[in-house]
Amino acid sequence: MDVHRLTSRPLAVPEIGRGRYARRLGGARDGQGAHPSSRPSVPRGRIIGPMSPAGLVLALLAAAPSASPLPPAVAREVRSAEARHLAVGLAARFPGGPVLARYRAAAPMRPASVMKLLTAACALERLGPAYRFDTEFVARGTPDAGGTLHGPLWAVGGGDPLLRAEDLWAALRELRALGLRRIEGPLVGDAGRLEAAGRPPSWPAERAPDPYDAEQGALSLAWNSVEAIVRPAGRRGAPAAVGLFPVRAGIEVVNSVRTADATRIEVSVTRRPDGRARLALRGTIGLGSPPFRRWVRLEDPAAAFLAAAAELAPAAGIELAGGVDRGTAPPDARPLGRRASPDLATVIRALLKHSLNGAAETVLRGLAAADGVPRASTGDGLLRLRECLAAWKVPLRGLELRDGSGLAPSDRLTADALVSVLLRAWERPAWGPELLVALPRAGEDGSLAGRLGGLRGRLRAKTGSLRGVAALAGYAWTRGGRPVAFAVLVNGAADRPAPTGVADRLARAIVAAADELEISPDPSR
């Protein structure tokens, strides 16, 4: 069976209330158990709305058929979710085999971070698992016999999403080992491979101080974030001490925290005129308490990178006589050094297991940069993502792709689209296994480390979680070892916590339904 034809013909299984459901595929119209005219249509290419989050949920609930072609265990969880005014969309299918469950699988819903699954799959398909985002150090000349470079040294960012302070230190030490001791011109940061650093225009205007909301660029360090560490003094009323890790440069600290009886610290990050971040810490820390630790975002990533380089270079044995600057490397500049990034497969594992927004957005833009697009933008990357989905015959109706990470409030995906991508990955030996091992393992690691422990060893999935949104998409295995590709999307009111427990119960029900079928293992996997 063509795994891309998930919605190209009517697919159904018998309705709720028939006990142990049959394995045959039926003929419900539109694959939803109800005539298409009974559900509101979604024009192609249009964002759902305008309406309030609560209105969206009510509209989605109203679109649901009264009787759904679902396994009984899944149907019970759907009814329970809808009784709490939550909208549910789900799909599950055996690769190369029948549909296990579909419920409003074509309904566009907010996906949160399961959007990263599409970004990762498209990057693996177009770039290949071995692709790298190297950072190059180039100059017009070479150091003289005394180790002096007479002119600038350009650091050309390749959009490495995982570049760490340790990597910058190692690159500087390698340049020192090659004989470089002094740079008379400035160290120039060239971040022109990607568009000017910033956040996708679709992200919420209100910003959080956390790293998930950091700006991205071609020249970035440590996820464009630092860890602030606050330690109490030895007496009440005395100022607390503040440290930064891994480097101090690139951020101004305004500390008004005092030692007191309890810890209550407020954190905010603002932008200075020079592009650097200003971190304000207010409140109290308890006398004798352990350190207060909080990772916070920085502002302009290239400014932070250059500030860190200026801090580390003297310790590495290199004098920056000309300071640091911003600019574009000339075409005739020759390589002096290179810091190789991890390969794309490693980047994708970090991106999916830990749900790194900045990495997802950088990889998305990198899709266009790899095609030679100068100053590749979010829009350029989304064009490549849409090309991937079209080539894979993913059902596109109702999809709204606004970023690569899922933080944009206007993002919309369907359960059908997610399962189609998962099925595509399953049949792609060149990169499908890399996507599989990158998914968090139930009860073991990543964003599933504390969830779904009863399915340890039997489920790998990307999670999504925002206010009022929870999602899971990945693979599960029956007790007999047969794989199931599945997606669960749960949307509620935006002023409510993420309904992760509901998504987890639906995932358990899908696995239980697959077990009930008692299908023997697929010998081809």
C-alpha positions in Angstrom: 0.0 0.0 0.0 1.2 3.5 -0.9 2.1 5.0 2.5 1.6 8.5 1.1 -2.1 7.9 0.4 -3.2 8.4 3.9 -6.0 10.8 3.0 -6.3 10.1 -0.8 -9.2 7.7 -0.4 -11.8 6.9 2.3 -10.4 5.0 5.2 -12.2 3.9 8.4 -12.6 1.2 10.9 -15.9 0.3 12.6 -17.5 2.8 14.9 -17.5 3.1 18.7 -19.6 0.5 20.5 -18.9 -2.6 18.4 -16.7 -4.2 21.1 -13.4 -5.6 19.8 -13.2 -3.8 16.5 -12.6 -5.5 13.2 -9.3 -5.3 11.3 -10.9 -4.5 8.0 -10.9 -1.1 6.5 -14.3 0.3 5.7 -15.7 3.1 3.6 -16.7 6.0 5.7 -16.8 9.2 3.7 -13.8 11.5 3.8 -12.0 9.2 6.2 -13.7 10.9 9.2 -16.8 8.9 9.8 -19.0 11.8 8.7 -19.9 13.5 5.4 -17.6 16.5 4.7 -20.6 18.9 4.7 -21.1 18.2 8.4 -17.8 19.9 9.2 -16.6 23.4 8.5 -14.2 23.7 5.6 -10.8 25.3 5.9 -9.7 27.3 2.8 -6.3 26.4 1.5 -3.5 28.7 2.8 -5.7 30.5 5.3 -4.9 30.9 9.0 -7.8 29.7 11.2 -9.4 32.9 12.6 -9.6 35.5 13.6 -11.1 34.1 16.8 -10.2 33.9 20.4 -8.4 30.7 21.7 -11.6 29.7 23.5 -13.6 30.2 20.2 -11.1 28.1 18.3 -11.6 25.2 20.8 -15.4 25.5 20.5 -15.2 25.5 16.7 -13.0 22.4 16.8 -15.3 20.6 19.1 -18.3 21.5 17.0 -16.5 20.0 14.0 -16.2 16.6 15.6 -18.5 13.8 14.4 -20.8 12.3 17.1 -19.6 8.8 16.5 -16.0 8.2 15.6 -14.3 5.2 13.9 -12.1 4.6 16.9 -10.9 1.7 19.0 -12.8 1.6 22.2 -9.9 2.5 24.5 -9.1 5.5 22.3 -12.7 6.6 22.1 -13.0 6.6 25.9 -10.1 9.0 26.2 -11.4 11.2 23.4 -14.8 11.5 25.2 -13.0 12.3 28.5 -11.0 15.0 26.8 -14.0 16.6 25.1 -15.9 16.6 28.4 -13.2 18.9 29.6 -13.7 21.2 26.6 -10.5 20.1 24.9 -10.2 19.5 21.1 -8.5 16.4 20.0 -7.0 15.3 16.6 -5.2 12.0 16.3 -4.1 9.5 13.7 -2.2 6.2 14.0 -1.2 3.8 11.2 1.0 0.7 10.8 3.8 1.5 8.3 2.9 -0.3 5.1 -0.3 -1.5 6.7 -3.8 -0.4 7.8 -5.0 2.6 9.7 -5.3 1.9 13.4 -7.2 5.1 14.5 -8.2 8.4 13.0 -10.2 11.1 14.8 -10.5 14.6 13.3 -7.1 13.8 11.8 -7.5 16.5 9.1 -8.4 19.3 11.6 -5.8 22.1 11.7 -4.6 22.5 15.3 -1.8 24.2 17.2 1.1 21.8 17.2 3.6 23.4 19.7 7.0 21.8 19.4 6.0 18.8 17.3 6.5 21.3 14.5 10.2 20.5 15.0 9.6 17.0 13.6 8.9 18.5 10.2 11.9 20.8 10.3 14.2 17.9 11.3 12.8 15.5 8.7 13.2 18.0 5.9 16.7 18.9 6.9 17.8 15.2 7.0 16.2 14.7 3.6 17.7 17.7 1.8 21.0 18.1 3.6 21.8 14.5 4.7 22.8 13.3 8.1 26.5 14.1 7.6 26.0 17.8 6.8 27.9 20.3 9.0 27.6 24.0 9.8 31.2 24.9 10.2 32.6 28.1 11.6 35.6 29.4 9.5 38.4 31.8 10.4 39.7 33.6 7.3 42.2 36.4 6.5 43.8 38.0 3.5 47.3 37.0 4.7 49.0 34.7 7.1 50.9 35.5 10.3 54.5 36.7 9.9 57.5 35.0 11.5 56.7 36.6 14.8 53.1 35.4 14.8 51.4 38.8 13.9 48.6 38.9 11.4 48.7 42.3 9.7 45.1 42.9 9.1 41.7 41.6 10.2 40.7 38.0 11.0 37.1 37.2 10.1 35.1 34.7 12.0 32.5 33.5 9.4 29.5 31.9 11.0 28.0 28.8 9.4 24.9 28.7 11.5 26.2 26.1 13.9 23.3 25.6 16.4 25.4 23.8 19.0 28.6 25.9 19.0 29.8 26.1 22.7 32.2 28.2 24.5 34.5 25.2 24.7 34.4 25.0 20.9 35.4 28.7 20.6 38.2 28.2 23.0 39.5 25.1 21.1 39.4 27.1 17.8 41.4 29.9 19.3 43.9 27.4 20.7 44.2 25.8 17.3 45.0 29.2 15.8 47.6 29.7 18.4 49.1 26.4 17.7 49.4 27.4 14.0 51.6 30.3 15.1 49.1 33.2 15.5 50.0 35.4 18.5 48.7 38.9 17.6 45.9 40.3 15.4 46.6 43.9 14.4 43.3 44.3 12.7 40.1 43.6 14.5 38.5 40.2 14.9 35.5 40.6 12.6 32.3 38.7 13.1 30.6 37.7 9.8 27.1 36.5 10.4 25.9 37.1 6.8 25.1 33.5 5.9 21.7 33.9 7.6 19.4 36.9 7.8 20.1 39.6 10.4 19.8 38.0 13.9 16.4 38.1 15.4 13.3 36.1 16.2 10.9 34.8 13.6 8.3 37.6 12.9 5.5 35.2 13.8 6.7 34.7 17.4 4.8 36.4 20.3 5.8 40.0 20.8 6.0 39.6 24.6 9.4 38.1 25.4 10.5 35.7 28.2 14.0 35.8 29.7 14.5 32.1 29.0 16.8 30.7 26.3 13.8 29.3 24.3 13.0 32.9 23.3 16.6 33.9 22.3 17.5 35.5 19.0 19.2 33.3 16.4 21.9 34.0 13.9 24.8 32.5 11.8 27.3 33.3 14.5 26.0 32.2 17.9 27.4 30.7 21.1 25.9 28.4 23.8 22.4 28.6 22.4 22.8 32.4 22.8 22.4 32.0 26.5 24.3 32.0 29.8 23.6 30.5 33.2 23.2 33.1 36.0 24.3 31.7 39.4 23.3 33.6 42.6 25.0 32.8 45.9 24.0 34.1 49.3 26.4 36.2 51.4 27.4 35.1 55.0 24.9 37.5 56.7 21.4 38.8 56.3 21.1 42.1 54.4 24.4 41.7 52.5 24.5 41.7 48.7 24.4 38.3 47.0 27.2 37.3 44.6 26.4 36.7 40.9 28.4 34.5 38.5 27.9 33.7 34.9 28.6 30.4 33.0 30.3 29.7 30.6 31.6 33.2 30.0 30.9 36.6 31.6 31.3 38.7 28.4 28.4 39.8 26.3 26.1 40.6 29.2 25.7 43.4 31.7 24.5 42.3 35.2 22.4 44.6 37.4 22.2 42.8 40.7 20.1 44.0 43.6 19.6 40.6 45.3 20.1 40.6 49.1 20.7 37.8 51.5 17.6 37.2 53.6 15.4 34.4 55.1 13.9 33.1 51.9 14.7 32.9 48.1 12.5 35.0 45.9 14.3 36.2 42.8 12.9 38.0 39.7 14.8 37.8 36.4 14.5 40.1 33.4 16.6 40.6 30.3 16.6 43.8 28.1 18.7 45.0 25.2 21.4 47.6 25.4 22.0 50.1 22.6 25.1 48.2 21.6 23.2 44.9 21.1 24.4 43.3 24.3 22.0 42.0 27.0 21.3 43.6 30.3 20.4 41.1 33.0 18.5 42.4 36.0 18.2 40.3 39.2 16.0 41.5 42.0 14.8 40.0 45.3 16.3 37.9 48.1 18.2 34.7 48.5 18.0 32.6 51.7 20.9 32.7 54.1 22.7 29.3 53.8 20.6 28.2 50.9 22.1 26.5 47.8 22.8 28.7 44.8 20.0 30.0 42.7 20.5 29.0 39.0 18.8 30.2 35.9 19.7 30.0 32.3 18.8 33.3 30.5 18.8 34.4 26.9 21.2 36.9 25.5 20.4 39.5 22.8 22.4 39.9 19.5 24.1 36.6 19.1 27.1 37.9 17.1 27.7 40.6 19.7 27.7 38.0 22.4 30.0 35.7 20.3 32.6 38.5 19.8 32.5 39.5 23.4 33.2 36.0 24.4 36.0 35.8 21.9 37.6 38.9 23.3 37.4 37.4 26.7 38.9 34.1 25.7 41.6 35.1 23.2 44.1 36.5 25.7 43.9 33.3 27.8 44.4 31.3 24.6 47.6 33.3 23.9 46.3 35.6 21.2 46.4 39.4 21.5 43.5 41.2 19.9 45.3 44.5 19.2 42.4 45.8 17.0 39.5 44.7 19.2 36.4 43.3 17.6 34.1 44.5 14.9 31.2 43.4 12.6 31.5 43.0 8.8 31.6 40.7 5.8 34.7 38.6 4.8 36.1 39.6 1.4 36.0 37.0 -1.4 39.8 36.8 -1.5 40.2 35.9 2.2 41.8 32.5 2.7 41.1 30.0 5.5 43.4 30.0 8.5 41.3 27.7 10.7 38.0 25.9 10.9 35.8 24.7 13.7 33.7 21.8 12.5 30.2 21.6 13.8 28.6 18.3 14.9 27.1 16.5 12.0 23.4 17.2 11.3 22.3 13.8 12.8 23.9 15.0 16.1 22.2 18.4 15.8 18.9 16.8 15.2 19.2 14.5 18.3 19.8 17.6 20.5 17.1 19.5 18.7 14.4 16.9 19.2 15.3 15.4 22.5 15.6 18.8 24.2 13.2 20.7 22.0 15.7 23.5 21.2 13.8 26.4 19.5 16.9 28.3 18.4 18.4 25.2 16.8 15.2 24.5 14.9 15.0 28.0 13.6 18.7 28.0 12.6 18.4 24.7 10.8 15.3 25.9 9.0 17.2 28.9 7.7 20.1 26.6 6.9 17.9 24.8 4.4 17.9 27.9 2.2 21.5 28.8 2.9 22.6 25.4 1.7 20.9 26.3 -1.6 23.1 29.4 -1.9 20.4 31.9 -0.8 22.2 34.9 0.7 21.2 36.0 4.2 18.7 33.1 4.3 15.5 34.0 6.2 12.8 32.2 8.0 10.6 32.6 4.9 13.3 31.1 2.7 13.5 28.1 5.0 9.7 27.7 5.1 9.6 27.6 1.3 12.0 24.6 1.4 9.9 22.9 4.1 6.8 23.3 2.0 8.7 21.8 -0.9 9.6 18.8 1.2 6.0 18.2 2.3 4.7 18.5 -1.3 7.3 16.1 -2.6 6.3 13.6 0.2 2.6 14.0 -0.8 1.7 15.1 2.8 -1.9 16.4 3.0 -1.4 20.2 3.0 -5.0 21.4 3.5 -5.3 23.6 6.6 -1.5 23.6 7.3 0.0 27.0 8.4 3.8 27.0 8.7 5.1 30.1 10.3 8.4 29.0 11.9 10.5 25.9 12.4 10.0 25.3 16.1 6.2 25.6 16.8 6.4 28.7 19.1 4.4 30.8 16.6 0.7 31.1 17.8 -0.4 30.9 14.1 1.2 27.5 13.4 -1.3 24.8 12.4 -0.7 21.2 11.7 -2.9 18.1 11.3 -2.5 14.6 12.7 -2.7 13.3 9.2 0.3 15.5 8.1 2.4 14.4 11.0 1.8 10.7 10.5 2.5 11.1 6.8 5.9 12.6 7.6 6.6 9.8 10.1 5.7 7.2 7.5 7.9 8.9 4.9 10.8 8.7 7.4 10.2 5.1 8.1 10.7 4.1 4.5 13.8 6.3 4.0 16.9 4.2 5.1 19.3 7.1 4.3 18.0 9.2 7.2 14.9 7.7 8.7 16.9 5.8 11.4 18.6 9.1 12.4 15.2 10.7 13.0 14.0 7.7 15.0 16.9 7.7 17.4 16.6 11.4 17.9 13.1 11.1 19.3 12.8 11.2 23.1 12.3 7.7 24.7 9.4 7.2 27.0 10.4 7.3 30.6 14.1 7.6 29.7 15.4 10.7 28.2 14.8 14.2 26.7 11.4 15.7 27.1 9.9 12.3 27.9 12.3 11.4 30.7 9.5 11.8 33.3 6.6 10.7 31.2 5.0 7.5 29.9 7.3 5.3 32.0 4.9 2.4 31.5 5.8 2.4 27.8 9.6 2.4 28.4 11.2 0.6 25.5 8.0 0.8 23.4 7.5 4.5 22.5 9.6 7.3 21.0 8.0 10.6 20.3 8.5 14.3 19.9 6.6 16.3 22.5 4.8 19.7 22.2 3.8 21.8 25.1 2.4 25.4 25.4 -0.3 27.0 27.4 -3.4 25.2 26.3 -1.6 22.9 23.9 -0.1 19.4 24.2 1.1 17.1 21.4 2.9 13.9 20.8 4.1 12.4 17.5 6.4 9.5 16.9 6.4 5.7 16.9 5.2 3.0 19.3 5.6 -0.8 19.1 3.1 -3.5 19.9 4.1 -6.2 22.4 4.8 -8.4 19.4 7.2 -5.8 18.0 5.2 -4.2 15.2 5.7 -0.4 14.7 2.9 2.2 14.7 3.3 5.8 13.5 1.0 8.1 15.5 0.2 11.7 16.3 -1.9 13.2 19.0 -2.8 16.9 19.1 -4.8 18.4 22.1 -5.9 22.0 22.1 -7.6 23.9 24.9 -8.0 27.5 26.1 -4.8 29.5 26.0 -5.1 30.6 29.6 -5.0 27.0 30.8 -1.9 24.7 31.5 -0.7 22.4 28.8 -2.9 19.3 28.8 0.0 16.9 28.7 -1.7 14.3 30.8 -4.5 14.0 28.3 -2.0 13.6 25.4 -0.2 10.9 27.4 -3.5 9.0 28.1 -4.4 9.1 24.4 -0.9 7.7 23.5 -1.4 4.9 26.0 -4.8 4.1 24.5 -3.3 4.0 21.0 -0.7 1.5 22.1 -3.3 -0.6 24.0 -5.4 -0.7 20.8 -2.4 -1.8 18.8 -1.7 -4.5 21.3 -5.3 -5.7 21.2 -5.0 -6.4 17.5 -2.4 -9.0 18.3 -0.6 -8.5 15.0 2.6 -10.5 14.6 5.9 -8.7 14.2 6.7 -7.1 10.9 9.6 -9.3 9.6 10.9 -6.5 7.4 11.9 -4.2 10.3 
